Amino acid sequence: MTKSIPFKIICLCLLSVLLTQLTYACSMYKVTANGKTMVGNNEDSWGKDAQIWFEPKGKNKYGVVYVGYQRKYPNPDGAMNEAGLAFDAFSMPHKPNLPERDPNKKDFSYSMLITIMQQCQSVDEVYAFLNGMNLQVLNGSILFHGGMLLFVDKSGKYLVVEPNQMTFGSDRTFALANFSIADTKDVSSVKVERYCKGIAFLNNKKTTTNLSFCTALSDTMSVNRAKIGDGTLYTNICDLNEGLIHLYFFHEFGKRITLNLNEEMAKGPHAYNFAELFPNNPNYERFIAYQTPQNNRSIFISLIACGLLFFFSFCYFIVGIIRNKNTSYRSLRMGLSMFSLALSYYTFVLLRNEGIYYFPSPYIDSHSWLITLSSYLPYVLLIAIVPLLYTLLQLFKNKKWNKFARYVFGANSFAYLLLLCFFVYWKLY
């Protein structure tokens, strides 16, 4: 029975890591008035390679402007074509218990978004394109999040595409964030802050399609976190009738670049990096200078090494206790083994969950109580570091442990100090 407990703990920790996935938050809206439709999108992410690119029209295909990331090219996160159709994508959690895919239908893939934008001019045509397909890929898996798509055409009609439902609408105003329309019976119950701010703005202002109104709405729904200044990476507002795309970058809504789709098409295929279009942004420079495992290979490797060391230490100390019940400092070995297991889990959480570095500490994960609990480990380590180092010195003096055990404890202590330096830098206290 004793031998199975550590194994169950390991499985629980690893499963929690696998089931927890970073979600990029976004917000989007459309406004239709006096025969004109404007679509605004806030891309909330930690990406540092955002770009916009243009693909001219060809035989039987519309010209399109795409927005997204260099690392994902040519697959876009959003787009507008010259026929007045626009879309953007939202990251969404996996939904359990959806129907199995129909083997007699073709499977949708994200690469088909390019085909849709090149061939469709209305949301009705998008619906016809997707209606005979399996959309299960939008549901992701238990390991990876899925997606949701919002299409809007210049008539003001919109289509929300989810793995289990496609929803039409034609309201004068519509807003959306990372929540399921299909699974939400009453949108007034949605508590997503940026969405609620957008709805309140639309309810309290006279609806127009002028750029100042849309810019203020985009600003209202944007995210600017206090810790590092991250949140909304870029904003695009599309005039679907005039073929204009208005760009803003990293919360600076006082600076705008407007691009004309037809004029850009005449230049042939080309792309612009957002950071180059909007230079000299101090807040963005502070953001890209901030180092995490996701953008610094040395930190990434260091955390992997610490995690593997802690996991080895857990196995080493727990096996020693099981094999020799009379071993010296039994309670210390047990404490070190459990602490090593906890820190091993936490290092891999740090590798997978980028939000920990940007949100207030201790980090709260609404989908995992175990991750929320693990976010208190930096505090535990800070309190325990002095007693741990003192105990290590005593063990080297009295030599009651064998040399290998002492060096394992010593290596762990070095890793503790390294993590403390990281925790201070990341403001996890």
VENHU-V836926 format. One line per field, one symbol per residue. ss: DSSP state (2 for helix, 1 for strand, 0 for the rest). phi: phi as a letter, one per 30 degrees, with the letter a starting at -180 (. if undefined). psi: psi as a letter, one per 20 degrees, with the letter a starting at -180 (. if undefined). Layout:
BEGIN
ss = ???
phi = ???
psi = ???
END
This chain:
BEGIN
ss = 022222222222222222200000011111111001111111110000011111100100100111111222000001111000111111110000000000000110000222222220002222222220110222200000011111111000011111001111100011111000000000222000222222222222000000222222222220010000001111111110000111111001111111112222200001111222200002222222200000002222222222222222222222222220000002222222222222222222222202222000000000002222220022222222222222222222220000222222222222222222222220000
phi = .ddddedddedddddddddcbdcdcbbabbbbahibbcbcbcccacdbbdbbbbbddbdibddbccblbedcecdccaabcddjcbabcbdbddcdidedddddcdddbddddddeddcccbdddddddcdccdcddddiadcbdcbbcbcbcddjdbbccbdcacbdabddbababdbdddccdbddddcdeddddddddddcbddbcdddddddddddddbbdddbidkddbbbcccddcicbccbbhidddcbbccceddddddidabbdedddbdhceddddddddcbddbbdddedddddddddddddedddddddddbdcddhedddddddddddddddddddddccddedcdecddccdcbdddedddcdeddddddddedddddddddddhdcddddddddddddddeddddddddddhdc
psi = ghhhghghggggghhhghipqpppqrqqrqpppljqpppqpooorjqjkqrpqporqaokqqqqpqqcqgiipjprirrpriikpqrrqppqqppqkqqqqoiiqqpqqhhihggghhhqirhhhgghgihjqpjhhiicaihqqbrqpoqpriiiqrpporhjqppqqkqhqpqqbmqphhjohoiiipjoghghggggghhjqpprjqhhghghggghirpnqhgijrdogqppopohhikqppqqpliniipqppppghhhhiiaprqqpghhhmrlohghhhgiipprhijohggghghgggghgggggggghhhhghhnijqqlghgggghghhggghgghhhghhhnhhhihrqqqppoiiohhgghhiihhgghghigghghghgghhhgikiqrgghghghghghghghghhgghggjlj.
END
